[in-house]
Amino acid sequence: MDFAVNFLIKSAIKYKKNKLIICMKLVFATNNANKIEEVKNLVSDNIQIISLNEAGFMGEIPEEFETLEKNSSQKAWYIYHLLGMNCFADDTGLEAEALNNAPGVYSARYSRIGNDTFSNLDLVEGNICKLLDNLKNSGNRRAKFRTVISLILEGKEYQFEGEVLGIILKEKRGNKGFGYDPVFLPDGYSKSFAEMDLKEKNSISHRYLAISKLVGFLNNL
């Protein structure tokens, strides 16, 4: 079966204003509602993003590597082989220069690694507290958010990367966004990610840059 026929079978077909539209179905290998909302706000109408729950997957996805590139690849291939559906996975990390690019691949569970000083806190709160504590005596607060996306399309892998540079604030600012957003101030801006509305954040975020490359690729198929 050639690529074009395979693509049509695995895509949704719909009509809009009496015009035939091929809607590509892509499983996003996550159940993180915030990530899914960000991506859905970025992709065009002819790309249907499906969460793992919507695809019928309720298990855990392995993340066994030390780099964003290898982790995103592992997650995407795992779901592709399990569900037999075109999919993509991302791995995102906050990398602080003074901490040798930590927390990096451990960003989502940073406070649960090593000492248990912050293990009594909510996971996200603990992660932020540990980061700020580890940087409290450092004069270098430079950091970057980095996202790597692995797309598996008909058995072939493609990777896309986005990054945004900035600094780690000394205290939280704002209540929007998620994760480390309250303590990340992107270069050239006076507001933290958590002080920006979704539209403003999406216009500059690491995930936006990576997704834009993904969408550009898909639009040129």
Secondary structure by P-SEA (a helix, b strand, c coil): ccaaaaaaaabbbbbccccccbbbbbbcccccaaaaaaaaacccccbbbbccccccccbbbbbccccaaaaaaaaaaaaaaaccccbbbbbbbbbbccccccccccccccccccccccccccaaaaaaaaaaaaaccccccbbbbbbbbbbbcccbbbbbbbbbbbbbcccccccccccccccccccccccccccccaaaaaaccaaaaaaaaaaaaaaac
